[in-house]
Amino acid sequence: MNDNRKQWKEKLDDELKDVTFQNVETVIKRTHPKTWTERLQHWLNQETQFPIVPASAVLGVVLLLVTIPLSNGGNTADDKGQLVDMKSSIYWSEMIEEKLGDQ
């Protein structure tokens, strides 16, 4: 088996003797940045992966937390008190108290 590996190695070396790598400096510059701009560029070019299910769950919770308080903004019943039926008209109790206090 060892003899078979040597034959394959010799054959591979013979076939690849004309193939040379030309961009050694470019690859080393990309993989081992020296200046701050090269490091920043290397950091910005990294791939980021987000798991879709947890990310969408977090986004949904955030949207719920933001929209629930906003949806209650139109309900001002707490500010004006209760609705009172008076002489076949409906008034807020706060408005009645203001009118009675002015007299």
Secondary structure, 3 states (H helix, E strand, C coil): CHHHHHHHHHHHHHHCCCCCCCCHHHHHHHHCCCCHHHHHHHHHCCCCCCCHHHHHHHHHHHHHHHHHHHHCCCCCHHHHCCEEEECCEEEEHHHHHHHHHHC
